[in-house]
Amino acid sequence: MLQTMRSHDQYNTTFYGLDDRYRGIKGGRRVILIHPDDLKAVGYQHREVVDVISVFDGEERRANQFTLVEYPTARGCVAAYYPEANALVHRDLKARESNTPGFKAMMVRFVPSTGSERTTINHQIEVGVAA
């Protein structure tokens, strides 16, 4: 289950830097935060670059070249920054009561990245301890 989120220096969809001091991410925003046990269960490694696919009502959407980052998220849940992950949100996926877009609850899967910049992106992201 994917939720989208903001970084510490982001106001709505405008962000002012590539670092997120809240989560210890530096040098990039195309990341998927995933619990270490979930990462192992899906067969990928920390810092591996994947393409992310969401499916809703038979429609597939894809966002390419996201770096998987071990993070103490809730088991079964992953997180990514928006607007980078907006491509995964289906128009008809809405919350039951508020009727707002489903930015907090998208089922996703990962596939090996098909992009040519895989190694470059992988090395740009730094992960440290949040300040």
Contacts in CASP RR format, 6 or more apart in sequence:
PFRMAT RR
TARGET T0000
AUTHOR 0000-0000-0000
METHOD contacts of the structure
MODEL  1
MLQTMRSHDQYNTTFYGLDDRYRGIKGGRRVILIHPDDLKAVGYQHREVV
DVISVFDGEERRANQFTLVEYPTARGCVAAYYPEANALVHRDLKARESNT
PGFKAMMVRFVPSTGSERTTINHQIEVGVAA
1 76 0 8 1.000
1 77 0 8 1.000
1 78 0 8 1.000
1 105 0 8 1.000
1 106 0 8 1.000
1 107 0 8 1.000
1 108 0 8 1.000
2 32 0 8 1.000
2 52 0 8 1.000
2 54 0 8 1.000
2 77 0 8 1.000
2 78 0 8 1.000
2 79 0 8 1.000
2 80 0 8 1.000
2 85 0 8 1.000
2 88 0 8 1.000
2 105 0 8 1.000
2 106 0 8 1.000
2 107 0 8 1.000
2 108 0 8 1.000
3 77 0 8 1.000
3 78 0 8 1.000
3 79 0 8 1.000
3 80 0 8 1.000
3 103 0 8 1.000
3 104 0 8 1.000
3 105 0 8 1.000
3 106 0 8 1.000
4 79 0 8 1.000
4 80 0 8 1.000
4 81 0 8 1.000
4 82 0 8 1.000
4 85 0 8 1.000
4 86 0 8 1.000
4 89 0 8 1.000
4 103 0 8 1.000
4 104 0 8 1.000
5 79 0 8 1.000
5 80 0 8 1.000
5 81 0 8 1.000
5 82 0 8 1.000
6 12 0 8 1.000
6 15 0 8 1.000
6 81 0 8 1.000
6 82 0 8 1.000
7 15 0 8 1.000
7 17 0 8 1.000
7 19 0 8 1.000
7 20 0 8 1.000
7 22 0 8 1.000
7 23 0 8 1.000
7 25 0 8 1.000
7 29 0 8 1.000
7 81 0 8 1.000
8 20 0 8 1.000
8 21 0 8 1.000
8 22 0 8 1.000
9 15 0 8 1.000
9 16 0 8 1.000
9 17 0 8 1.000
9 19 0 8 1.000
9 20 0 8 1.000
10 16 0 8 1.000
10 81 0 8 1.000
13 82 0 8 1.000
13 83 0 8 1.000
15 29 0 8 1.000
15 81 0 8 1.000
18 26 0 8 1.000
18 27 0 8 1.000
18 28 0 8 1.000
18 29 0 8 1.000
19 25 0 8 1.000
19 26 0 8 1.000
19 27 0 8 1.000
19 28 0 8 1.000
20 26 0 8 1.000
20 29 0 8 1.000
20 81 0 8 1.000
21 130 0 8 1.000
21 131 0 8 1.000
22 130 0 8 1.000
23 33 0 8 1.000
23 71 0 8 1.000
23 130 0 8 1.000
24 127 0 8 1.000
24 128 0 8 1.000
24 129 0 8 1.000
24 130 0 8 1.000
24 131 0 8 1.000
25 31 0 8 1.000
25 69 0 8 1.000
25 125 0 8 1.000
25 126 0 8 1.000
25 127 0 8 1.000
25 128 0 8 1.000
26 125 0 8 1.000
26 126 0 8 1.000
26 127 0 8 1.000
26 128 0 8 1.000
27 124 0 8 1.000
27 125 0 8 1.000
27 126 0 8 1.000
28 124 0 8 1.000
28 125 0 8 1.000
29 81 0 8 1.000
29 84 0 8 1.000
30 65 0 8 1.000
30 66 0 8 1.000
30 67 0 8 1.000
30 81 0 8 1.000
30 84 0 8 1.000
30 121 0 8 1.000
31 66 0 8 1.000
31 67 0 8 1.000
31 68 0 8 1.000
31 69 0 8 1.000
31 80 0 8 1.000
31 81 0 8 1.000
31 125 0 8 1.000
32 50 0 8 1.000
32 52 0 8 1.000
32 66 0 8 1.000
32 67 0 8 1.000
32 68 0 8 1.000
32 69 0 8 1.000
32 78 0 8 1.000
32 79 0 8 1.000
32 80 0 8 1.000
32 110 0 8 1.000
33 69 0 8 1.000
33 71 0 8 1.000
33 73 0 8 1.000
33 78 0 8 1.000
33 79 0 8 1.000
33 80 0 8 1.000
34 42 0 8 1.000
34 68 0 8 1.000
34 69 0 8 1.000
34 70 0 8 1.000
34 71 0 8 1.000
34 73 0 8 1.000
34 78 0 8 1.000
35 70 0 8 1.000
35 71 0 8 1.000
35 72 0 8 1.000
35 73 0 8 1.000
35 74 0 8 1.000
35 75 0 8 1.000
35 76 0 8 1.000
35 77 0 8 1.000
36 46 0 8 1.000
36 70 0 8 1.000
36 72 0 8 1.000
37 75 0 8 1.000
38 73 0 8 1.000
38 75 0 8 1.000
38 76 0 8 1.000
38 78 0 8 1.000
39 45 0 8 1.000
39 46 0 8 1.000
39 68 0 8 1.000
39 70 0 8 1.000
42 110 0 8 1.000
44 50 0 8 1.000
44 68 0 8 1.000
44 110 0 8 1.000
45 68 0 8 1.000
46 68 0 8 1.000
46 69 0 8 1.000
46 70 0 8 1.000
47 67 0 8 1.000
47 68 0 8 1.000
47 69 0 8 1.000
47 122 0 8 1.000
47 125 0 8 1.000
47 127 0 8 1.000
48 67 0 8 1.000
48 68 0 8 1.000
48 122 0 8 1.000
49 65 0 8 1.000
49 66 0 8 1.000
49 67 0 8 1.000
49 68 0 8 1.000
49 113 0 8 1.000
49 118 0 8 1.000
49 121 0 8 1.000
49 122 0 8 1.000
50 66 0 8 1.000
50 68 0 8 1.000
50 110 0 8 1.000
50 111 0 8 1.000
50 112 0 8 1.000
50 113 0 8 1.000
51 62 0 8 1.000
51 63 0 8 1.000
51 64 0 8 1.000
51 65 0 8 1.000
51 66 0 8 1.000
51 110 0 8 1.000
51 111 0 8 1.000
51 112 0 8 1.000
51 113 0 8 1.000
51 114 0 8 1.000
51 115 0 8 1.000
52 62 0 8 1.000
52 63 0 8 1.000
52 64 0 8 1.000
52 66 0 8 1.000
52 80 0 8 1.000
52 85 0 8 1.000
52 88 0 8 1.000
52 108 0 8 1.000
52 109 0 8 1.000
52 110 0 8 1.000
53 60 0 8 1.000
53 61 0 8 1.000
53 62 0 8 1.000
53 88 0 8 1.000
53 108 0 8 1.000
53 109 0 8 1.000
53 110 0 8 1.000
53 111 0 8 1.000
54 60 0 8 1.000
54 61 0 8 1.000
54 62 0 8 1.000
54 88 0 8 1.000
54 89 0 8 1.000
54 90 0 8 1.000
54 106 0 8 1.000
54 107 0 8 1.000
54 108 0 8 1.000
55 61 0 8 1.000
55 107 0 8 1.000
55 109 0 8 1.000
56 90 0 8 1.000
56 92 0 8 1.000
56 93 0 8 1.000
56 106 0 8 1.000
56 107 0 8 1.000
57 90 0 8 1.000
57 92 0 8 1.000
57 93 0 8 1.000
59 90 0 8 1.000
61 87 0 8 1.000
61 88 0 8 1.000
61 89 0 8 1.000
61 90 0 8 1.000
62 87 0 8 1.000
62 88 0 8 1.000
63 84 0 8 1.000
63 85 0 8 1.000
63 87 0 8 1.000
63 88 0 8 1.000
64 113 0 8 1.000
64 114 0 8 1.000
64 115 0 8 1.000
65 113 0 8 1.000
65 115 0 8 1.000
65 117 0 8 1.000
65 118 0 8 1.000
65 121 0 8 1.000
66 80 0 8 1.000
66 84 0 8 1.000
66 85 0 8 1.000
67 121 0 8 1.000
67 122 0 8 1.000
67 125 0 8 1.000
68 110 0 8 1.000
69 125 0 8 1.000
69 127 0 8 1.000
70 127 0 8 1.000
71 79 0 8 1.000
73 79 0 8 1.000
78 108 0 8 1.000
80 88 0 8 1.000
82 103 0 8 1.000
88 106 0 8 1.000
88 108 0 8 1.000
89 101 0 8 1.000
89 102 0 8 1.000
89 103 0 8 1.000
89 106 0 8 1.000
90 102 0 8 1.000
90 106 0 8 1.000
91 101 0 8 1.000
93 101 0 8 1.000
93 102 0 8 1.000
93 105 0 8 1.000
93 106 0 8 1.000
94 100 0 8 1.000
94 101 0 8 1.000
94 102 0 8 1.000
95 101 0 8 1.000
95 102 0 8 1.000
95 104 0 8 1.000
95 105 0 8 1.000
END
